[in-house]
Amino acid sequence: MAPKKKAAAKAAGGEPALKKAKKMDSGPIWEWQDGDEWKAFCSEDASMLEERHSALGKKAKFTTTEFSFNKGYDTVYEVNFAKMQQKNMDSKKLRNMRRKDPAGNANAIWEWWTDENEWAEFGKEDRTLLEKAFSSGITPFLTKDLSFNKGYDSLYIFDFDSMSQVNSDSGTSRKIQRTAAGGSKVFGHEKGDDDAYADVLLAGTDSDKTAGSGVGMKFELGLPAALVTAQKKKGAQSLRKRKRDYGPIVSKDKHGTKCFDEMLKNETEFCGEWVVFYHSYSCAAILYEVQAAVGKVLFRFKAEFAGLPRILAHGFKKIPDAERMLEEFPKWKDQDHNPAFKAVGLCGTSSLLAPDSEAPATSVFLAGYSVGSLNGVLEKLLGAVGVPKVKVAKLAKDIIDSSVKHGLDTAGIKGGKKCKSGRSGHMLQIFLRRELCDQFVYPAFPFGVPDEKRNLPLSKYLAEKDAIEGQVRITLNPDVFLRATYARMFTFSADPTYHDNRAAFITELVDLLEPILGDDAVRTKAATGIFGGKPPKWWTPEDQSELASMSASRYGSSSMAE
C-alpha cells in the first residue's frame, strides 16, 4: 500500500493513471478505450490478460490487483471478458477493452451453412473483412460491404457470440463458423444444450424401474401479500433498471420484435408470484414438441403453448432438484456437459435483455445455437415414451412429414427440411412459482459453475435486485414442470411460418399419438416407463388431451389454478 499515492488518486477522481503502453512484440494485442481512441496495454498487463484469457476462457470474469499501473494503489479491478470491460471496483469506472490477434488471421477460414446442409467458404474478400471485425472484439458487426451483396445493398448483421449472420432486409438467418489457421476449429459448431440431450436419448435410459424421490412431489403455495404487491410494482423481471433494448438483430426484425414484446408482456402479467427464465434451442425443437404432445395425451400438459424439454423421469430419481445437482456437480469433470446433467438439467438465463450471458437472447433467438444431426434420436424417443416398437418407424416418418408441412426446421433429421427463412432458433420462456425457485434452480457461470454471489438465495436476488442478469441451471423435473400450478411455459419460434403454425402442428401430433396410446393399458405402461416406475398419485390413465385443453387467456393469467 502507498497511502499518499492512493489519496492523490482519489483526489484526482479515484482512478490511478494508466501506465503508458509498450506494445507486445508478437501475439495478441490487448487495448483499452480512451474516448474515441484505442490504446495498447503495456506488455506486462497484456501478458497477464492473455494468460487469464487462455486459462479461463472468453466468457470469464475475474478480479485482480495485478495491473502494472495499479502498483502502490492496490485497487481491485474486475475484468469481464464476455463484455470486454475493465471496472475499477472503488470508483466504479468502466473502460472498454478489446483483444486483437494478428497471428494466423490471414489464413483463418470463414464458412456459412448452406441450404444443402453443408459448410461453404466465404470468398477471400469477405473472409478478410470478417476476420478484421472478429479480431476487433466487437460484436455484433454490421456491414453492407460483402462481395455477394453488390447491387443489393442489404445490411448484414454478424454476431460473433452466436456465430450467425442475418440479412436485415429479408430476415434470413444463417449459421457461420471460423476455423483458425492450422485447422483448429476454435469457433464454430459445438454441441449445444439440445444436441447433448439427443446424445442422452441415444445412450438409452436408466434400467431401474423403481419409483424415485423425484416422483409425487407436492408443495404448499402461498406468498405474503406485501411481497406480491412489491414485485408487481417492480414490474417485468427483464426490465428492472434496464432499457427495452432488443439489440440490432431482433430490433430490425418485425417478427422478432413482436415475439420479444409478447415475452415482456407475459413477464408483466406473471411478475408478482413467479420468476422467469429463458432457454434457447434449435435442432432439438422436434424432440421438445413430441415430448409436449406426449405430455398432453398422458399428463394434461398444455402443449399448445410450449415445448417440453424433459419428460423422461429416470435421471430425476438420483437428481430430483437443484440441491442434489449441486452435490453431484463437483464430481463432473466435464461440468454441465456431463450426461447426468443433460438428462435432467437445462441451461438458461434470468433475463431476456441482459447482454452478459453465454448466449444472450438478443443474439441467439433468430439463429438458435446449433447445427447437428438427430438421425435416429426421434425413433429412440418414441420408443422411450411407450410407442410400440412395430409402430415407431411409421410414426417417426409421419411426424417428420408433418413438421415439414408446418414449417419446423428439421434439417438435422433424415427426411427433414430446412425452414424457408433459415431461422431455426426458438426461445422457451419458463415461469416458475417463487416458492419453488431455490429448490429447482441455481445461479451459474458458464459450464454450470455455481455463482455464489447471486445465491442469496436466488429467489431473494430475483426479488430484491435490479438490473437482473446471469445464467442459471434448471433441474427440469417433469413432476413439477408438467403441472401448470407450479410452472408455465411459452414457446416463441424465430421462423414466423412455424410460429403461426405451431398450435396446428401440436394438434396433428396429438392426433398421430392418440390411436397408438389409445387405451388405458397402453397409457399406463407408457406412464410407468416415462416415470421409471409407478406414476405419481396425481396421474390417472384416461386420455388427458381433452382435459388439457385451455384458452390462451386463461393459461396466460398468473392466477390460474391447474
N, C-alpha and C positions, 0 to 999 in steps of 0.2 A: 504493500500500500504506500501511496505517496499523497498524504492529505493535502499538501499545498497545491499539487497538480490537480487533484480531484476537485478542490474548491475553485480553482481557477477555471476548470472546465465547466462547472455548474454555473459560474458567473457568466460564462460565455454562451450559455444556452444548454448546458447539461450534456454536451456531446464532444468527446475527445476528437481532436483534429485527425483526419485520416492521413496516414503516412504517405508521402509521395511514392508512387509505384515505380518499380523496375520490372519490366515485362519479363516473363519467363522465356528462356532461350528456345524451348520446344515444349510440345504437349499442349493441352487445353489452356485457354486463356480465360481467367476469371475477371469480370469487370463489375463496377458499381456505377449507378446512375447519379450524376450530379446535375440537376436541372435538365437541360436538353442534351448534355454531354455524357458519354460513357468513358470511364477512366479505369485503367487496369489496376487490380490489386498488386501489391508487391509480390515477389516470388515466394517469400516465406508464407504469406497469407494464402496465396494461390495454391501452394503445395498442401497446406492444411485443409483447404476446402476440397481439393481434388481427392485427398486421402479419405475424407469423410464421405464424399460423393460415391467413391468406389466401394467403400465398406458398407454404407448404409442404404444406398440406392437413391434414385432421382426423386422419390416422394418423401424422403426423410425430413424430420425436423429435430433439431438438437440445440442445446445451449452451450456457450463457450466463453471463456475469458482470454483465449489464446491469440487474438488478433495482435499483430505487432504494434499497431497504433494504440493499443489498449494497455501497454506495459506501464505500470505505475498508477493505473486507474482502477483496474480490477472490476470494470463494469461487465455485467453479464449481458451477452448478446444472444438472441435467438436467431438461428439460421433456418429458413424454411425452403428446402429445395423444390417442393411442389409449387409454391408461389413464387420462387426465386426472389426472396426478400430477406433482408437483414434487419433485425429490430433491436434497438437499444432498450433493455428492459427497465432502465431508470427513467430515461426521458420519453420513452415510447416512440421515439423517432424511427420511421421506416425508410429504408433505402431499397430500391430495386437492384437486383443482381442479374448477371447472365453468365453463361459458360459457352465459350466458343472453342470448338475442337477442329483445328485446321488439318490435323494428321489424318491422312487417308480419305478426306472428304471427296476429293475428285473422283475416287473410284467407288464411292457408295452407290448402291443400286436402289432405285426407287421404282415400285411397281403398283399397279392398281388391279382390282378384282373385276374381271370381265363378266359379261352376260353369259359366257360359256363356262363359267365357274372355274376359272384358272387365272393365274397371275400373269400380267403383261407389263413389260417395261415402259416407263415414260421415255420420251425422246431425250437426247443429250441436253438440249437447251433447257428443257423443263426440269431435268434432274439437277442441273446446276442451280436453277432458281430455287427449287425445293430444298436442296442441301444448304444453301446460303441462309434461307429462312429458318430451317431447322437448327442450324448451328447458332443462330442468334439467341435461341432460348425463348423466343416469344411465340405464343400460341393463343388464339387462332391467327392464321396468316391469310390475308385477303388479297387476291390478285386477279387481274384480267390478262396478264402477260404470259399466256400459255400458247405453245405453238398450235395446238389443235383448236384454239379459241379465236384465231384470227378471222375476222369477218363476222364474228358473232357478238363479241364484246360482252360476254356473260361474266358476272362476278363469281369467282370460285372461292370457297372458304375451306382452308385446310386446317384441321385440328390435329396437332401432333401428340395430344394426350390420348384421344380415342383412335388415332390413326385413321382418319376419314376425310373425304373431300365431299363438298356439297355444292352443286350448281344452284346458286340462289335464284336464278330465273325459272328453271324447270323444277327445282326441288329434288332432283335426282341425287341420291347419296351413294357413294362407293367407298369401300374399304381400301386403304393403301398400306404399304409396308416398306420399310427401309432395311437393306442388308448392308452392314458395314464392310469396308474394304477387307479383303481376305476371306470373305464368305461367312463371317459371324453374324447371324440374324439376331442382333441385339434388340431391334424393334421390329414389330410385325406381329403376325398372329401367334398368340399363346393361348393355351386353354383357359377359357373364361369360366365363370361360375356355372353356366348352364352346360358347357361341354363336359366338365368334370362330373356333373350329376349323371350325364349319359354314361360315363365310364362306370359309375357305381351300379347303374342298372345292368350294364353288360356283364359286370362281375358277379351278378346274382345277389340273392338276399339271404338274410340270416335263416338258418335251418331250424332254429329253436322256436317251437310253436307255443311256448307258454306265454301267457299274458305278462306284460311288464309293468314297471312303475309308471310308465307314461300313459297308461290307459285308464279311463274312467275318472279323469280329473273333474273336480267341482270347486267353484270359487264363490265366495261371498263378495258381492259387488256393492259398493257404496262409498261415495266421496263426500267430504264436508262441503256444504253448500257454498261456503266462502271461497274454497279452492276453485270450484267450478266457475263461480262468478268472476274470480280473478283471472282465470285462464281465458274465459270468453272476452274479457276486457282487453287482454293482451293480443288476442286475435290469432290469425293463421301462424302456425309454428315457423314456417319458412320466411315469413315477412317481418318477424320481430327484429326491429332495428336493422332491417335490410331492405334495400330498394327492390322494386319489382323489375329486375333486370334479367331478361331471358337469354342474354348473350347474343352474339352476331349470327349464330347458326339458326337458333329457334326463332328469334325475333324477326328474321327476314322471311319466315315461312308461315303462311296463313294457317295451315292445319296445325303445325307445331304450336303456334301461339294460342290457338283455340284449346288445345289439349292442356297446356300449362295454365291457362285461365280457369279451366274446369277443375284441375287439381287443386289450385289455390282456393277456389270456391268451396270444394269439399273440405279443405283444411279449416276454413272459416266456420263451417257447419259443425265440425267434429271437435273443435279445439277445446271445448270445456272438459269433457270426460275422457278424451282419447289422445294418445300420442300418435305420430305418423312417421313412417319410414318409407324409403324408396329403393326399389331393386330394379336394375337394368338388365335386360337379357335380349337374346336374338334367336339363335338357331334352335334353342330348346323350346321355343314357343309351342310347337305342336305337342310336345310332351306335357307341358303345363295345361294345354287345352283339353287333351284327352283325360288327364287326371281330374280336371274340373268337371268334365261330363260324367265320369265315373262317380265322382263325389255327389253329383246331382241325383243320379239314379239310386245310389246306395245310402247317402248320408244327408240329403237335403241341402247340399252345398249350393250357394247362389251363383252357379256357373255363368249365368248370362252377364254377370258384372265383372268377373275376374277369372284369370287362370289360377291354377293351384300348383305351386312349385313342389310340394312334397305331399304324398298320400300314403306311401308305404311306411308303416309304423315300426318295422323291425328294429331299426337303429335307435329308436327312441326308448327302447327298453333299457338300454345302457345309458343313454344321454337324453333324458326327458326334458331338461331345462338348461338355462344358462349357467346355473351354479355347477352342475355336473360337467358341462362343457369346459368351464374354466378349470376344473380339477383335472380334466383329461388333457387340456391344451399343452401343458409343459412336456408331455410325453411325445408330442408330434413334432419330429424334426422338420417335416415339411409344412408345419403350421396349418393354415386353413386350406391347404391343398391335400391334406390327409383325407383318405376315403371315409374315415369315421366322421369327420366334419361334413363332408359333402353329402353324406347320407341324411343328415338331419339339419344342417346349417344353411343359412342364406346370408350373402354379403349385401349390405345396404348402406344407405346414408340417411342422416337425420334431417336433411334439408333439400328441398328441390332446387334452391338457388345458390347455395354456398359453393364457392369455387375451389375449395381445398381438398375435397375427397379424391380418392384414387381414380374415380370415374365420374366426374361431375355430370349431373343430369343434363345440364345445358349443352354439354359436349357430346354425350353418347346417345341421346334419345333417338335421333334420326337414323343413325347407322347401327346402333347396337354395338355389341362387343366383338363378335367372333365370326369366323368363317370355319366351320367344322363339319365333319361327316357324322351323320347319325344313322348310317346304314346298319340295320339290324336292331337298333335300340327300340323303335316303336313296337316291333314284334315282341321283344323281351318284356316291355312294359305291359302289353296287353295280356301276356301270359301271367305276369305277376299280379294283376288285378282281377284274375279269375276267369278270363275268357278261355273256354275250352281249346285245347291245342289244335284240334282239327279246323277250328274256325278262325285262328289267328291270322293266317296269310291273307285270306279274302278280306277280312275286316280291315287289316292294315292298308290294303290296296284301296278299299272304299274310302277310308279316312284320308289318304293322300289325295285321291281324286277330288274329294270334297274340299280339301284345303286349297288345292289349285283353283277350283271353281270360285271360291270366295276370296281369293287374293292373298292368302297367307304365304309368306316366303318359306318354301320348303326345299331350297336349293341343295341342302345338305343330305337329302334323302333320295334314294333311288326312286325315280318316277315323279319326284317333286319338281318344282319350278320356281325360279326367282320371281319375286313380285315385280310388278311393272315399274314402280318408282325406284327400286333398288334400296328402299328403306326397310331394313329388316329389324329395326330396333323396336323394343316395347318397354314400357315403364309400368311396374306394378306398384301401386300406391297402397300401402298397408297401414290400416288403423288398428291399434290395439288399446284396450282399456288401460287407463293409467295404473290401475291396481295391479296389473299383470306385467307391466313393463320390465321391472327388475328381475322377475322370475324367468323371462324368456329372451331378454335382450341385454347385451353388454356393449359398452363403448369400446371402439377398437381403432388401432392404427392399421396401415396396410398389412396384409397377410394374417390379420386376425389378432395381432398382438394387443393385449388389453391396454386400454388407455385409462390409467388410474386417475388422471387429473379430472376427467369428466365423470368419473364414477363416484358421485356424491351421495347417494347412488344416481344412476342415470335418470330416473324419474324426477328427481329433485333438480338435476341440471336442466332438463327439458322444461320444467315448470318455472324455474326461477331465473335462468339465464336468458339473455337476449343475444341476438346475432348468433343463433344456434348453428353449429357446424360439426362435421366429423363423421367418420364411418361407424357402423355398428355391425355386430354379428347376431343373427336371429336364430334361435332354436325353434324351427317352424313345426312344432308338434301338431299333427293333424287333429288330435283330440281337442285342441284349442282352436286352431285356425280354420277348421271346418264349420265352426259354430258362430253365427252372426252375433250372438250375445256378447262374445268375447273379442271377435276380430271382424273387421270389414275390409274388403279388398276391392280395388278397381284396376282394370287393365286399360292402358292407353297405348294404341299402336301408331307408330310413325307413318305407316303406309295408310293413306286416307281411305283407299278402297276397302282394305281389310278392316280398318277401324269401323267403318259403316256397316260392314257385312258380318261382323263378329257374332252378334246375337243370333243371326240366321245360321251361321256355321255351328254354333253350340247346339241349337235346336236339332240340326241334322245329325250331329254326333250322338246326341241322346237317342234319336230315332234309330240310329245304327246299333247302339248298345242295348237298348231295351229288349229286343227279341232274344238276344244272346244271354242277357242277365234276366231272363224272363219269368222265373218262378222263385218262390221263397227259398227252396233248397239251394239253387244255384247262387242266389244273392247271399245267403248265409255262408256258403262256402267261400265266396269271394270276400266278404267282410272279414271272415276268420283269417284268410290268407293275408289280407291287407294289414290287419292289426297284429298278425303273428300269434294268434290265439283267440281266446274269447273276446268278442267285440265289447265295447263299453256298454254300461247299463242303459244309456240314453238311446241306443240303437234298436230299431225294430226291422224285421225282414221284408216288409212290403215295399213295393216300388215307391221311392221317395220323390220322384221327379215332379209330380203334380204338387205335392206338399211343399216343394222347394220354390215354386213359382211365387214371384213377388214383384210389385210395381217398383219402378226406379225411384219414385218419390218416397216410398216407404223405406226401401233399403238405404237410401241416401239421407235418411233422417237420423241424427245422432241418438235419439231417444227410443228407437225401435227395439223391442224385445224379440228374441228368437221365436 
